[in-house]
Amino acid sequence: MKRIHFFELEDQSWLPNAIREGITDYLQYASDRIRLYKGILPILRKGIDKSGNNRIIDLCSGGGGGMRSIHQQLQNENVDAEIVLTDKFPNVDAFQKASEETDGKIRYMNTPVDAVNVPKELHGFRTQFVSFHHFDPKNAQRILTNAAWQQEPIGIFEATERSWTNLIAMLFTPIVVMFAIPFIRPFKFSRFFFTFVIPAIPLATMWDGIVSVLRTYTVEELRDMTDHIHVPGYQWEVGRVKEKGKPAVLYLLGYPEQIRKAA
């Protein structure tokens, strides 16, 4: 299936925050429930080790993704990592909740951070969970190149793959969203209204899910990107992790051969 770069509603600046945050709240809830990223913990540990400061700079965090779950799993493995949530359109309420529930171990930036141009002062292991496909090939490669030239490790993780099976499955998203929304805390009237009165959140989530499938880069396409980035002393790994009963997770890990001093 050929990659098609349609637009996602979540990326649009004109989308009302109540709907955008409803989408990201649902995605966070879903990823937390199924512990989607348990299988990639060894990859995360390697990226953290290469950062030199045990800090994760999470880009395009949305509603926090599965970061609370990831934080807990890292703690269970005695990895005391500091996590910083960032986004171009920060969901500050969700970020604040994640911070409070982890006693400040998860921090956040309440000002916009563009993944294509990460501020140099944000040192640490950069991560992107189910967000890399939002970027066209030119900007996707800029994200990777920026990390390589700044000698910062980066991890890309995608839970969708381009296939007809995934595409058809996304058509059932509105039903799943409607079942999940009543269980998401804290309760928000806007989330309830735009789900059960005006079903903007379920329909927007379905649209973005379909587009995500069509946009997701394959392992081969990720390898092709890294093959065109020539930065001395920087390494790349690309692969796929599949756990029973869970979607496969495609990953790309980049890191400097020499660990930088803590900052």
KETORZA-714603 format. One record per residue: residue number from 1; residue in one letter; x, y, z of N, C-alpha, C in turn. Coordinates in Angstrom, 1 decimal, padded with zeros to 4 digits. Example, Ala and Ser with C-alpha at 12.3 -4.5 7.8 and 13.67 -1.06 7.14 Angstrom:
<pts>
num, residu, n.east, n.north, n.up, ca.east, ca.north, ca.up, c.east, c.north, c.up
1, a, 013.2, -005.7, 007.8, 012.3, -004.5, 007.8, 013.2, -003.3, 007.8
2, s, 012.8, -002.2, 007.1, 013.7, -001.1, 007.1, 012.9, 000.0, 007.9
</pts>
This chain:
<pts>
num, residu, n.east, n.north, n.up, ca.east, ca.north, ca.up, c.east, c.north, c.up
1, m, 000.8, -001.2, 000.0, 000.0, 000.0, 000.0, 000.9, 001.2, 000.0
2, k, 000.6, 002.1, -000.9, 001.4, 003.3, -001.1, 001.1, 004.3, 000.1
3, r, 002.1, 005.0, 000.6, 001.9, 006.0, 001.6, 001.2, 007.2, 001.1
4, i, 000.2, 007.7, 001.8, -000.6, 008.9, 001.4, -000.6, 009.8, 002.5
5, h, -000.2, 011.1, 002.3, 000.0, 012.0, 003.3, -001.3, 013.0, 003.4
6, f, -002.4, 012.4, 003.8, -003.6, 013.2, 004.1, -003.4, 014.0, 005.3
7, f, -004.3, 015.0, 005.6, -004.2, 015.8, 006.8, -004.9, 015.1, 008.0
8, e, -004.4, 015.3, 009.2, -005.1, 014.8, 010.4, -005.7, 016.0, 011.1
9, l, -006.9, 015.9, 011.6, -007.6, 017.0, 012.2, -006.8, 017.5, 013.5
10, e, -006.2, 016.6, 014.2, -005.5, 016.9, 015.4, -004.4, 017.9, 015.2
11, d, -003.8, 017.9, 013.9, -002.7, 018.8, 013.6, -003.2, 020.2, 013.2
12, q, -004.5, 020.4, 013.1, -004.9, 021.7, 012.6, -005.1, 022.7, 013.7
13, s, -004.6, 023.9, 013.5, -004.6, 024.9, 014.5, -006.1, 025.4, 014.8
14, w, -006.9, 025.3, 013.7, -008.3, 025.7, 013.9, -009.2, 024.7, 014.6
15, l, -008.7, 023.5, 014.9, -009.6, 022.6, 015.6, -009.8, 023.0, 017.1
16, p, -011.0, 023.1, 017.5, -011.3, 023.5, 018.9, -010.5, 022.6, 019.9
17, n, -009.9, 023.3, 020.9, -009.1, 022.6, 021.9, -009.9, 021.5, 022.6
18, a, -011.2, 021.7, 022.8, -012.0, 020.7, 023.5, -012.1, 019.4, 022.7
19, i, -012.1, 019.5, 021.4, -012.1, 018.3, 020.5, -010.7, 017.7, 020.5
20, r, -009.7, 018.5, 020.3, -008.3, 018.0, 020.2, -007.9, 017.3, 021.5
21, e, -008.3, 017.9, 022.6, -007.9, 017.3, 023.9, -008.8, 016.0, 024.2
22, g, -010.0, 016.0, 023.6, -010.8, 014.8, 023.7, -010.1, 013.6, 023.0
23, i, -009.6, 013.9, 021.8, -008.9, 012.9, 021.0, -007.6, 012.4, 021.8
24, t, -006.8, 013.3, 022.3, -005.6, 012.9, 023.0, -005.9, 012.3, 024.3
25, d, -006.9, 012.7, 025.0, -007.3, 012.0, 026.2, -007.7, 010.5, 026.0
26, y, -008.4, 010.3, 024.9, -008.8, 008.9, 024.5, -007.6, 008.1, 024.2
27, l, -006.7, 008.6, 023.4, -005.5, 007.9, 022.9, -004.6, 007.6, 024.1
28, q, -004.5, 008.5, 025.1, -003.8, 008.2, 026.3, -004.4, 007.1, 027.1
29, y, -005.7, 007.2, 027.3, -006.4, 006.1, 028.0, -006.3, 004.8, 027.4
30, a, -006.4, 004.7, 026.0, -006.3, 003.4, 025.3, -004.9, 002.8, 025.5
31, s, -003.8, 003.6, 025.3, -002.5, 003.1, 025.4, -002.1, 002.7, 026.8
32, d, -002.7, 003.4, 027.8, -002.4, 003.0, 029.2, -003.1, 001.7, 029.5
33, r, -004.3, 001.5, 029.0, -005.1, 000.3, 029.3, -004.4, -001.0, 028.8
34, i, -003.9, -000.9, 027.6, -003.3, -002.2, 027.0, -001.8, -002.3, 027.2
35, r, -001.2, -001.3, 027.9, 000.2, -001.3, 028.1, 001.0, -001.6, 026.8
36, l, 000.7, -000.7, 025.8, 001.1, -001.0, 024.5, 002.6, -001.1, 024.3
37, y, 003.4, -000.3, 025.1, 004.8, -000.2, 024.9, 005.7, -001.1, 025.8
38, k, 005.1, -002.0, 026.5, 005.8, -002.9, 027.4, 007.0, -003.6, 026.7
39, g, 006.8, -004.0, 025.4, 007.8, -004.8, 024.7, 009.0, -004.0, 024.2
40, i, 008.8, -002.6, 024.3, 010.0, -001.8, 023.8, 010.8, -001.2, 024.9
41, l, 010.6, -001.7, 026.1, 011.3, -001.2, 027.3, 012.8, -001.3, 027.1
42, p, 013.3, -002.5, 026.6, 014.8, -002.6, 026.4, 015.3, -001.5, 025.5
43, i, 014.5, -001.1, 024.5, 015.0, -000.1, 023.5, 015.0, 001.3, 024.3
44, l, 013.9, 001.5, 025.1, 013.9, 002.8, 025.8, 015.1, 002.9, 026.8
45, r, 015.4, 001.7, 027.5, 016.5, 001.8, 028.4, 017.8, 002.1, 027.7
46, k, 018.0, 001.6, 026.5, 019.2, 001.9, 025.7, 019.3, 003.4, 025.4
47, g, 018.2, 003.9, 024.9, 018.1, 005.4, 024.6, 018.4, 006.2, 025.8
48, i, 017.8, 005.9, 027.0, 018.1, 006.6, 028.2, 019.5, 006.5, 028.6
49, d, 020.1, 005.4, 028.5, 021.5, 005.2, 028.8, 022.4, 006.1, 027.9
50, k, 022.0, 006.2, 026.7, 022.8, 007.0, 025.7, 022.7, 008.5, 025.9
51, s, 021.6, 008.9, 026.7, 021.4, 010.3, 026.9, 022.4, 011.0, 027.9
52, g, 022.9, 010.1, 028.8, 023.9, 010.7, 029.7, 023.3, 011.4, 030.9
53, n, 021.9, 011.6, 030.9, 021.3, 012.3, 032.0, 020.0, 011.7, 032.5
54, n, 019.6, 010.5, 032.0, 018.4, 009.8, 032.4, 017.1, 010.7, 032.2
55, r, 017.2, 011.5, 031.2, 016.0, 012.4, 030.9, 015.4, 012.0, 029.6
56, i, 014.1, 011.9, 029.5, 013.3, 011.6, 028.3, 012.6, 012.9, 027.9
57, i, 012.9, 013.4, 026.7, 012.2, 014.6, 026.2, 011.2, 014.1, 025.2
58, d, 009.9, 014.0, 025.7, 008.9, 013.4, 024.8, 008.3, 014.5, 023.9
59, l, 008.4, 014.3, 022.6, 007.9, 015.2, 021.6, 006.5, 014.8, 021.2
60, c, 005.7, 015.8, 020.8, 004.3, 015.5, 020.3, 003.6, 014.7, 021.3
61, s, 003.6, 015.0, 022.6, 003.1, 014.2, 023.6, 001.5, 014.0, 023.6
62, g, 000.8, 015.0, 023.0, -000.6, 014.8, 023.0, -001.2, 015.0, 024.4
63, g, -001.9, 013.9, 024.8, -002.4, 013.9, 026.2, -001.5, 013.2, 027.1
64, g, -000.2, 013.0, 026.8, 000.7, 012.3, 027.6, 001.0, 010.9, 027.1
65, g, 000.2, 010.4, 026.1, 000.4, 009.1, 025.5, 000.3, 008.1, 026.6
66, g, 001.2, 007.1, 026.5, 001.3, 006.1, 027.5, 002.4, 006.4, 028.5
67, m, 002.8, 007.6, 028.6, 004.0, 008.0, 029.4, 003.8, 007.6, 030.9
68, r, 002.6, 007.7, 031.5, 002.5, 007.3, 032.9, 002.7, 005.9, 033.0
69, s, 002.2, 005.1, 032.1, 002.4, 003.6, 032.1, 003.9, 003.3, 031.9
70, i, 004.5, 004.0, 030.9, 005.9, 003.8, 030.7, 006.8, 004.1, 031.9
71, h, 006.4, 005.3, 032.5, 007.1, 005.7, 033.7, 007.1, 004.6, 034.8
72, q, 005.9, 004.0, 035.0, 005.7, 003.0, 036.0, 006.5, 001.7, 035.7
73, q, 006.5, 001.4, 034.4, 007.2, 000.2, 034.0, 008.8, 000.4, 034.1
74, l, 009.2, 001.6, 033.8, 010.6, 001.9, 034.0, 011.0, 001.8, 035.5
75, q, 010.1, 002.4, 036.4, 010.3, 002.3, 037.8, 010.4, 000.9, 038.3
76, n, 009.6, 000.0, 037.7, 009.6, -001.4, 038.1, 010.9, -002.1, 037.8
77, e, 011.6, -001.5, 036.8, 012.9, -002.1, 036.4, 014.0, -001.3, 037.0
78, n, 013.7, -000.5, 038.0, 014.7, 000.3, 038.7, 015.4, 001.4, 037.8
79, v, 014.7, 001.9, 036.8, 015.2, 002.9, 035.9, 014.5, 004.2, 036.4
80, d, 015.2, 005.1, 037.0, 014.7, 006.3, 037.6, 014.8, 007.4, 036.6
81, a, 014.0, 007.4, 035.6, 014.1, 008.4, 034.5, 013.1, 009.6, 034.7
82, e, 013.6, 010.8, 034.4, 012.8, 012.0, 034.4, 012.2, 012.2, 033.0
83, i, 010.9, 012.4, 033.0, 010.2, 012.6, 031.7, 009.7, 014.0, 031.6
84, v, 009.9, 014.6, 030.4, 009.4, 015.9, 030.1, 008.5, 015.8, 028.9
85, l, 007.2, 016.2, 029.1, 006.2, 016.2, 028.1, 006.2, 017.5, 027.3
86, t, 006.2, 017.4, 026.0, 006.1, 018.6, 025.2, 005.2, 018.4, 024.0
87, d, 004.7, 019.5, 023.4, 003.9, 019.4, 022.2, 003.8, 020.8, 021.6
88, k, 003.5, 020.8, 020.3, 003.3, 022.0, 019.6, 002.0, 022.7, 020.1
89, f, 001.0, 021.9, 020.5, -000.3, 022.3, 021.1, -000.4, 021.6, 022.4
90, p, 000.3, 022.1, 023.5, 000.3, 021.4, 024.7, -001.1, 021.3, 025.4
91, n, -001.4, 020.0, 025.8, -002.6, 019.7, 026.5, -002.2, 019.9, 028.0
92, v, -002.2, 021.1, 028.5, -001.7, 021.4, 029.8, -002.4, 020.7, 030.9
93, d, -003.7, 020.6, 030.8, -004.5, 019.9, 031.9, -004.0, 018.4, 032.0
94, a, -003.9, 017.7, 030.8, -003.4, 016.3, 030.9, -002.0, 016.2, 031.4
95, f, -001.2, 017.2, 030.9, 000.2, 017.2, 031.4, 000.3, 017.3, 032.9
96, q, -000.5, 018.3, 033.4, -000.5, 018.5, 034.9, -000.9, 017.3, 035.6
97, k, -001.9, 016.6, 035.1, -002.4, 015.4, 035.8, -001.3, 014.4, 035.8
98, a, -000.6, 014.2, 034.7, 000.4, 013.2, 034.7, 001.5, 013.5, 035.7
99, s, 001.8, 014.8, 035.8, 002.9, 015.3, 036.7, 002.4, 015.0, 038.2
100, e, 001.2, 015.3, 038.5, 000.7, 015.2, 039.9, 000.7, 013.7, 040.2
101, e, 000.3, 012.8, 039.3, 000.2, 011.4, 039.6, 001.5, 010.7, 039.7
102, t, 002.6, 011.4, 039.3, 003.9, 010.8, 039.4, 004.8, 011.6, 040.4
103, d, 004.2, 012.4, 041.2, 005.0, 013.2, 042.2, 006.1, 014.0, 041.5
104, g, 005.7, 014.5, 040.3, 006.7, 015.4, 039.7, 007.7, 014.7, 038.8
105, k, 007.8, 013.4, 038.8, 008.7, 012.7, 038.0, 008.5, 012.9, 036.5
106, i, 007.2, 013.1, 036.2, 006.9, 013.6, 034.8, 006.7, 015.1, 034.9
107, r, 007.5, 015.8, 034.2, 007.3, 017.2, 034.1, 006.8, 017.6, 032.7
108, y, 006.6, 018.9, 032.5, 006.1, 019.3, 031.2, 006.4, 020.7, 030.8
109, m, 006.4, 021.0, 029.5, 006.6, 022.4, 029.0, 005.2, 022.9, 028.7
110, n, 004.8, 024.0, 029.2, 003.5, 024.6, 028.9, 003.5, 025.5, 027.7
111, t, 004.7, 025.7, 027.1, 004.8, 026.5, 025.9, 005.1, 025.6, 024.7
112, p, 004.7, 026.0, 023.5, 004.9, 025.1, 022.4, 006.3, 024.7, 022.1
113, v, 006.5, 023.4, 021.7, 007.8, 022.9, 021.3, 007.6, 022.1, 020.0
114, d, 008.3, 022.6, 018.9, 008.2, 022.0, 017.6, 009.2, 020.9, 017.5
115, a, 008.7, 019.7, 017.2, 009.6, 018.5, 017.1, 010.6, 018.7, 016.0
116, v, 010.3, 019.5, 015.0, 011.2, 019.7, 013.9, 012.4, 020.6, 014.3
117, n, 012.2, 021.4, 015.3, 013.2, 022.4, 015.7, 013.3, 022.4, 017.2
118, v, 013.8, 021.3, 017.8, 013.8, 021.2, 019.3, 014.8, 022.2, 019.9
119, p, 014.5, 023.0, 020.9, 015.5, 023.9, 021.5, 016.7, 023.1, 022.0
120, k, 017.9, 023.7, 021.7, 019.1, 023.0, 022.1, 019.3, 022.8, 023.6
121, e, 018.6, 023.6, 024.4, 018.7, 023.4, 025.9, 018.0, 022.2, 026.4
122, l, 017.1, 021.6, 025.6, 016.4, 020.4, 026.0, 017.2, 019.2, 025.7
123, h, 018.1, 018.9, 026.6, 019.0, 017.7, 026.5, 018.3, 016.5, 027.1
124, g, 018.5, 015.4, 026.3, 017.9, 014.1, 026.8, 017.6, 013.2, 025.6
125, f, 017.0, 012.1, 026.0, 016.6, 011.1, 025.0, 015.2, 011.5, 024.4
126, r, 015.2, 011.9, 023.2, 014.0, 012.4, 022.5, 013.1, 011.2, 022.1
127, t, 011.8, 011.3, 022.4, 011.0, 010.2, 022.0, 009.7, 010.7, 021.3
128, q, 009.2, 009.9, 020.4, 007.9, 010.2, 019.7, 007.1, 008.9, 019.7
129, f, 005.9, 009.0, 020.3, 005.1, 007.8, 020.3, 003.9, 008.1, 019.4
130, v, 003.7, 007.2, 018.4, 002.6, 007.3, 017.4, 002.3, 008.7, 016.9
131, s, 003.4, 009.4, 016.6, 003.3, 010.8, 016.1, 004.2, 011.1, 014.9
132, f, 005.2, 010.3, 014.7, 006.1, 010.5, 013.6, 005.5, 010.6, 012.3
133, h, 004.4, 009.8, 012.1, 003.7, 009.8, 010.8, 003.0, 011.1, 010.5
134, h, 002.9, 011.9, 011.5, 002.3, 013.3, 011.2, 003.1, 014.1, 010.3
135, f, 004.4, 013.8, 010.2, 005.3, 014.6, 009.4, 005.6, 014.0, 008.1
136, d, 005.6, 014.9, 007.1, 005.9, 014.5, 005.7, 007.4, 014.0, 005.7
137, p, 007.8, 013.3, 004.6, 009.2, 012.8, 004.6, 010.3, 013.9, 004.8
138, k, 010.1, 015.1, 004.3, 011.1, 016.1, 004.4, 011.2, 016.5, 005.9
139, n, 010.1, 016.8, 006.6, 010.2, 017.2, 008.0, 010.5, 016.0, 008.9
140, a, 010.1, 014.8, 008.5, 010.5, 013.6, 009.3, 012.0, 013.5, 009.3
141, q, 012.6, 013.7, 008.1, 014.1, 013.5, 008.1, 014.8, 014.7, 008.8
142, r, 014.1, 015.8, 008.8, 014.7, 017.0, 009.6, 014.7, 016.7, 011.1
143, i, 013.7, 016.0, 011.6, 013.6, 015.7, 013.0, 014.8, 014.8, 013.3
144, l, 015.0, 013.8, 012.5, 016.1, 012.8, 012.7, 017.5, 013.5, 012.6
145, t, 017.6, 014.3, 011.6, 018.9, 015.0, 011.3, 019.2, 015.9, 012.5
146, n, 018.2, 016.7, 012.9, 018.4, 017.6, 014.1, 019.0, 016.9, 015.3
147, a, 018.4, 015.7, 015.6, 018.8, 014.9, 016.8, 020.3, 014.5, 016.6
148, a, 020.6, 014.0, 015.4, 021.9, 013.5, 015.1, 023.0, 014.5, 015.2
149, w, 022.7, 015.7, 014.6, 023.7, 016.8, 014.6, 023.9, 017.3, 016.0
150, q, 022.8, 017.3, 016.8, 022.9, 017.8, 018.2, 023.4, 016.7, 019.2
151, q, 023.7, 015.5, 018.6, 024.2, 014.4, 019.4, 023.3, 014.0, 020.5
152, e, 022.0, 014.0, 020.2, 021.0, 013.6, 021.2, 020.3, 012.3, 020.7
153, p, 020.2, 011.3, 021.6, 019.5, 010.1, 021.2, 018.0, 010.3, 020.9
154, i, 017.5, 009.5, 020.0, 016.1, 009.7, 019.6, 015.4, 008.4, 019.4
155, g, 014.2, 008.2, 019.8, 013.5, 007.0, 019.6, 012.1, 007.3, 019.0
156, i, 011.8, 006.6, 017.9, 010.5, 006.8, 017.2, 009.8, 005.5, 017.4
157, f, 008.5, 005.5, 017.8, 007.7, 004.3, 018.0, 006.3, 004.5, 017.4
158, e, 005.9, 003.6, 016.5, 004.6, 003.7, 015.9, 003.9, 002.4, 016.1
159, a, 002.6, 002.5, 016.4, 001.7, 001.3, 016.7, 000.7, 001.1, 015.6
160, t, 000.9, 001.7, 014.4, 000.1, 001.4, 013.3, 001.0, 001.0, 012.1
161, e, 000.4, 000.2, 011.2, 001.1, -000.2, 010.0, 000.2, 000.0, 008.8
162, r, 000.8, 000.2, 007.6, 000.0, 000.4, 006.4, -000.5, -001.0, 005.9
163, s, -001.8, -001.2, 006.2, -002.4, -002.5, 005.7, -003.9, -002.3, 005.6
164, w, -004.5, -003.1, 004.8, -006.0, -003.1, 004.6, -006.7, -003.5, 005.9
165, t, -006.1, -004.4, 006.6, -006.6, -004.9, 007.9, -006.7, -003.7, 008.9
166, n, -005.7, -003.0, 009.1, -005.7, -001.8, 010.0, -006.6, -000.8, 009.5
167, l, -006.7, -000.6, 008.2, -007.6, 000.5, 007.7, -009.0, 000.2, 008.0
168, i, -009.4, -001.1, 007.8, -010.8, -001.5, 008.0, -011.1, -001.4, 009.5
169, a, -010.1, -001.8, 010.4, -010.3, -001.8, 011.8, -010.6, -000.4, 012.3
170, m, -010.0, 000.6, 011.7, -010.3, 002.0, 012.1, -011.7, 002.5, 011.9
171, l, -012.5, 001.8, 011.0, -013.9, 002.2, 010.8, -014.7, 002.0, 012.1
172, f, -014.2, 001.1, 013.0, -015.0, 000.8, 014.2, -014.6, 001.7, 015.4
173, t, -013.7, 002.6, 015.1, -013.2, 003.5, 016.1, -014.2, 004.3, 016.9
174, p, -015.3, 004.9, 016.2, -016.3, 005.6, 017.0, -017.0, 004.8, 018.1
175, i, -017.2, 003.5, 017.8, -017.9, 002.7, 018.8, -017.0, 002.5, 020.0
176, v, -015.7, 002.2, 019.7, -014.7, 002.0, 020.8, -014.6, 003.3, 021.6
177, v, -014.5, 004.4, 021.0, -014.3, 005.7, 021.7, -015.5, 006.0, 022.6
178, m, -016.8, 005.7, 022.1, -018.0, 005.9, 022.9, -018.0, 005.0, 024.1
179, f, -017.5, 003.8, 024.0, -017.5, 002.9, 025.2, -016.4, 003.4, 026.2
180, a, -015.3, 004.0, 025.7, -014.2, 004.4, 026.6, -014.4, 005.7, 027.3
181, i, -015.1, 006.7, 026.6, -015.2, 008.0, 027.2, -015.7, 008.1, 028.6
182, p, -016.8, 007.4, 028.9, -017.3, 007.5, 030.3, -016.3, 007.1, 031.4
183, f, -015.2, 006.3, 031.0, -014.3, 005.8, 032.0, -013.0, 006.7, 032.2
184, i, -012.9, 007.7, 031.3, -011.8, 008.6, 031.4, -011.9, 009.7, 032.5
185, r, -010.9, 009.8, 033.3, -011.0, 010.7, 034.4, -009.8, 011.7, 034.3
186, p, -010.0, 013.0, 034.8, -011.2, 013.5, 035.4, -012.3, 013.7, 034.3
187, f, -013.6, 013.7, 034.8, -014.7, 013.9, 033.9, -014.7, 015.3, 033.4
188, k, -014.9, 015.5, 032.1, -015.0, 016.8, 031.4, -016.4, 016.9, 030.7
189, f, -017.2, 017.9, 031.0, -018.4, 018.1, 030.3, -018.2, 018.2, 028.8
190, s, -017.2, 018.9, 028.4, -016.9, 019.1, 026.9, -016.7, 017.8, 026.2
191, r, -015.9, 016.9, 026.9, -015.6, 015.6, 026.3, -016.9, 014.8, 026.1
192, f, -017.8, 014.8, 027.1, -019.1, 014.1, 027.1, -019.9, 014.7, 026.0
193, f, -020.0, 016.1, 025.9, -020.8, 016.8, 024.9, -020.4, 016.4, 023.5
194, f, -019.1, 016.5, 023.2, -018.6, 016.3, 021.9, -018.4, 014.8, 021.5
195, t, -018.9, 013.9, 022.4, -019.0, 012.5, 022.1, -020.4, 012.0, 021.9
196, f, -021.3, 012.4, 022.9, -022.7, 011.8, 022.9, -023.7, 012.8, 022.4
197, v, -023.5, 014.1, 022.3, -024.4, 015.0, 021.8, -024.1, 015.4, 020.4
198, i, -022.9, 015.9, 020.2, -022.3, 016.1, 018.9, -021.1, 015.1, 018.8
199, p, -021.1, 014.1, 018.0, -020.1, 013.0, 018.0, -018.8, 013.4, 017.3
200, a, -018.3, 014.7, 017.6, -017.1, 015.2, 016.9, -015.9, 014.4, 017.3
201, i, -015.7, 014.0, 018.6, -014.5, 013.3, 019.1, -014.4, 011.9, 018.5
202, p, -015.5, 011.1, 018.5, -015.4, 009.8, 017.9, -015.1, 009.8, 016.4
203, l, -015.8, 010.8, 015.7, -015.6, 010.8, 014.2, -014.2, 011.4, 013.9
204, a, -013.8, 012.4, 014.6, -012.4, 012.9, 014.4, -011.4, 011.9, 014.7
205, t, -011.5, 011.1, 015.7, -010.6, 010.1, 016.1, -010.5, 009.0, 015.0
206, m, -011.7, 008.7, 014.4, -011.7, 007.7, 013.3, -011.0, 008.2, 012.1
207, w, -011.3, 009.5, 011.7, -010.6, 010.1, 010.6, -009.1, 010.1, 010.8
208, d, -008.7, 010.6, 011.9, -007.2, 010.6, 012.2, -006.6, 009.2, 012.2
209, g, -007.4, 008.2, 012.7, -006.9, 006.9, 012.7, -006.6, 006.3, 011.3
210, i, -007.6, 006.6, 010.4, -007.5, 006.1, 009.1, -006.3, 006.8, 008.4
211, v, -006.2, 008.1, 008.6, -005.0, 008.8, 008.0, -003.7, 008.4, 008.6
212, s, -003.7, 008.0, 009.9, -002.5, 007.5, 010.5, -002.0, 006.3, 009.8
213, v, -002.9, 005.4, 009.6, -002.6, 004.1, 008.9, -002.0, 004.4, 007.5
214, l, -002.6, 005.3, 006.8, -002.1, 005.7, 005.4, -000.8, 006.4, 005.5
215, r, -000.5, 007.1, 006.6, 000.7, 007.9, 006.7, 001.9, 007.2, 007.3
216, t, 001.7, 006.1, 008.0, 002.8, 005.4, 008.8, 003.9, 004.9, 007.9
217, y, 005.1, 005.2, 008.3, 006.3, 004.8, 007.5, 006.6, 003.3, 007.8
218, t, 007.0, 002.6, 006.8, 007.4, 001.2, 006.9, 008.8, 001.2, 007.5
219, v, 009.2, 000.0, 007.9, 010.6, -000.2, 008.4, 011.6, 000.1, 007.3
220, e, 011.3, -000.3, 006.0, 012.2, 000.0, 004.9, 012.3, 001.5, 004.7
221, e, 011.2, 002.2, 004.8, 011.2, 003.7, 004.6, 012.0, 004.4, 005.7
222, l, 011.9, 003.9, 006.9, 012.6, 004.5, 008.0, 014.1, 004.2, 007.8
223, r, 014.5, 003.0, 007.3, 015.9, 002.7, 007.0, 016.4, 003.6, 005.9
224, d, 015.6, 003.9, 004.9, 016.0, 004.8, 003.8, 016.3, 006.2, 004.3
225, m, 015.5, 006.7, 005.3, 015.7, 008.0, 005.8, 017.1, 008.0, 006.5
226, t, 017.3, 007.0, 007.4, 018.6, 007.1, 008.1, 019.8, 006.9, 007.2
227, d, 019.6, 006.1, 006.1, 020.7, 005.9, 005.2, 021.2, 007.2, 004.5
228, h, 020.3, 008.3, 004.6, 020.7, 009.5, 004.0, 021.1, 010.6, 005.0
229, i, 021.3, 010.1, 006.2, 021.8, 011.0, 007.3, 023.2, 010.6, 007.7
230, h, 024.2, 011.4, 007.3, 025.6, 011.0, 007.5, 026.2, 012.0, 008.5
231, v, 026.1, 011.5, 009.8, 026.7, 012.3, 010.9, 027.7, 011.4, 011.6
232, p, 029.0, 011.8, 011.6, 030.0, 011.0, 012.3, 029.7, 010.7, 013.7
233, g, 029.9, 009.4, 014.1, 029.7, 009.0, 015.5, 028.3, 008.8, 015.9
234, y, 027.4, 008.7, 014.9, 026.0, 008.5, 015.3, 025.4, 007.3, 014.6
235, q, 024.7, 006.4, 015.4, 024.3, 005.1, 014.9, 022.7, 005.1, 014.9
236, w, 022.2, 004.2, 014.0, 020.8, 004.0, 013.8, 020.4, 002.5, 013.9
237, e, 019.3, 002.2, 014.5, 018.7, 000.9, 014.6, 017.2, 001.0, 014.2
238, v, 016.7, 000.1, 013.4, 015.3, 000.1, 012.9, 014.8, -001.3, 013.1
239, g, 013.6, -001.4, 013.6, 013.0, -002.8, 013.7, 011.5, -002.8, 014.0
240, r, 011.1, -003.9, 014.5, 009.6, -004.2, 014.7, 009.5, -005.1, 015.9
241, v, 008.7, -004.7, 016.9, 008.5, -005.6, 018.1, 007.0, -006.0, 018.1
242, k, 006.8, -007.3, 018.3, 005.4, -007.8, 018.3, 005.2, -008.6, 019.6
243, e, 004.2, -008.2, 020.4, 003.8, -009.0, 021.6, 002.4, -009.6, 021.3
244, k, 002.2, -010.8, 021.8, 001.0, -011.5, 021.6, -000.2, -010.7, 022.1
245, g, -001.2, -010.5, 021.2, -002.4, -009.8, 021.6, -002.4, -008.3, 021.5
246, k, -001.2, -007.8, 021.0, -001.1, -006.3, 020.9, -000.6, -006.0, 019.5
247, p, -000.9, -004.7, 019.1, -000.4, -004.3, 017.8, 001.1, -004.3, 017.8
248, a, 001.7, -004.6, 016.6, 003.2, -004.5, 016.4, 003.6, -003.0, 016.6
249, v, 004.8, -002.8, 017.2, 005.3, -001.5, 017.3, 006.6, -001.4, 016.5
250, l, 006.6, -000.5, 015.5, 007.7, -000.2, 014.7, 008.6, 000.8, 015.4
251, y, 009.9, 000.6, 015.4, 010.7, 001.6, 016.1, 012.0, 002.0, 015.3
252, l, 012.4, 003.2, 015.6, 013.7, 003.7, 015.1, 014.5, 004.3, 016.3
253, l, 015.7, 003.8, 016.5, 016.5, 004.3, 017.6, 017.8, 004.9, 017.0
254, g, 018.1, 006.1, 017.3, 019.3, 006.8, 017.0, 020.1, 007.2, 018.2
255, y, 021.4, 007.1, 018.2, 022.1, 007.5, 019.4, 023.6, 007.8, 019.0
256, p, 024.2, 008.7, 019.8, 025.7, 009.0, 019.6, 026.5, 007.8, 020.2
257, e, 027.6, 007.5, 019.5, 028.5, 006.4, 020.0, 029.1, 006.8, 021.4
258, q, 029.4, 008.1, 021.5, 030.0, 008.6, 022.8, 028.9, 009.3, 023.6
259, i, 028.7, 008.8, 024.8, 027.7, 009.4, 025.7, 028.1, 010.8, 026.2
260, r, 027.3, 011.8, 026.0, 027.6, 013.1, 026.4, 027.5, 013.3, 027.9
261, k, 028.2, 014.3, 028.4, 028.2, 014.6, 029.9, 026.8, 015.0, 030.3
262, a, 026.4, 014.7, 031.5, 025.1, 015.1, 032.0, 024.9, 016.6, 032.0
263, a, 023.7, 017.0, 031.6, 023.4, 018.4, 031.6, 022.1, 018.7, 032.3
</pts>
